[in-house]
Amino acid sequence: MSHSPLTRRTFLGSSLASAAVAPAVFAAPASEKLVVGVMGTGGRGTGVAKLFAAQPNVEVAYVCDVDPARAGKAKDAVESWKGSTSKPKIVGDFRRILDDKNVDIFVCAACNHWHAPSSILACQAGKHVYVEKPCSHTPREGEMLVAAARKNDRKVQMGNQRRSMAKIMEAIQFLRDGGLGRVYFAQAWYQNNRPTIGKGEPGDLPKGLDYELWQGPSTRKEFKTNFLHYNWHWFWHWGNGELGNNGVHLLDLCRWGLGVDYPSVVTSVGGRYRYEDDQETPDTNVVSYNFPGGKTITWEGFSCNRIPREPPIECLFQGEKGSLATTIGGYIIYDEKGTPLKTVTGAREDVPHVTNLLGAIRSGAKLNSEIEDGHKSTLLCHLGNISYRTGRTLHCDPANGRVKNDAEAMKMWTKEYATGWEPKAS
């Protein structure tokens, strides 16, 4: 197929056209007071609580954690945050938030195994929801969360904040407007230098921790010293590994830029190579996704190795007329030879994602990461992990992502729950 090369002049013309139709971050009118309750007050949960507390006419009424020390720190942080007038109550059980009819928005920033079950209950209790990524611990939970949002007519937004970053939105609009012609390949990377988690042993619980409620919907496991407060990510029982922890952000961006939904083929390889410890999820992982229409996404995750890359590119899109790389809040356009044509700088912005949800609730603005989109991107993580755990390529139904002709893989579509905690979308 013939096509015109991307030049500085054609880029500028395309970008001006994009600017005219690029989605704007919705500025929510503050005429209606909204009351928020936050479940999970680790670093991310406390950060999100402060974001909500700083918005006009928004009250953070509850901070909830099974560790009272963490909840106390979150309360102090919210009360002292610039622009905040909130004086939140501390609760240990999130159901107290759901029981309060004055609460409009439920925020779940707890561990992954809590994301969908608590959010489903929140929808059923009439709350709108801001759920951190990934929106589910299993594929079936994601399906049920979408169903719960639909049945109860609730606004549910996943915390993949790049969807609301102005320059990232501009970059995706450029792709959608044909700035690179047909775009067919996207690749993403995540890197870190995480230390070993060692070998855990049975031990005393952190003071005041309600371990029973921390486990919640998950079947019971004896407490060990290397589970909390972060290493649960690396155990399949509660977490989704690096793919679900950080890969979900970038896979979502790749899927958004390519304009694809569910894959047809998924292959995941890698292992736990750096340390001999209790971690179950891979520290080195390469996953590829093929989609109908001749499009592919790859993701490479390196939990224990930093790799040199300047500038720090997160995702790279390849098209007929060149490439587009997203950076942290910005993007770079390249021609077919790899020559930079335009560099757009930006910053990580979390506030617009919150104000977008507030605008959707108050005035009907379109959510930037409505839960069905959040589920589709989270499902890519689940499928990558299922391929890794089964040790084989998955062939999926591109209508819904479900694995075809593989009973073992489909057993991982859901999981066993603790009695009384089984999520129900109805």
URQUIPE-V987529 format. One line per field, one symbol per residue. psi: psi as a letter, one per 30 degrees, with the letter a starting at -180 (. if undefined). burial: 1 if it has 9 or more other ideal C-beta (glycine too) atoms within 8 Angstrom, else 0. A space follows every 50 residues. Layout:
psi->???
burial->???
This chain:
psi->kllklkleeeeeeeeeeefffkkkkkjkkgfkkkkkkkkjhaeeeeeeee eeffkkhkkjfkkkkfjfeeeeeeeeeeefkkfkgkilkklfjffeeffj ffkekkkjgaleffeeeeeeeeefggklkjklllflfleeeeeeeeeeee eghkkjklhifffgkeeeeeeeeeeeggfgbkkfkkklkkklikllfajl lkaklkkfkieeeeecfklkkkklfgelgefffgkfffagafefefeeee eeeeeeefhldklfkkkklaajeeljafkflkfjkkkkkkllghkkkkkk kjfgkkkkjklikekkkkaegalkkkajfalkklaffgkkekkjlalkjf efeefeeeeeeegglkkfilfeeeeeeeeeeeeeeeeeefglkkkljfff fkkkhieeeffgfalklkkfgkkkf.
burial->00001100011101101100010011010000011111111101111111 11111001111111101111111110111010010101011101011101 00111111111111111111111010111111111111111111111110 11011111111111111111111110101110111111111100001001 00000000111011111100001101100011111111111111111111 11111111010111111101010110111011111111111000111111 11111000000011111110111111101111111000001101010011 01111111111100101111101111111111111111010001111100 11100100110110001100101010
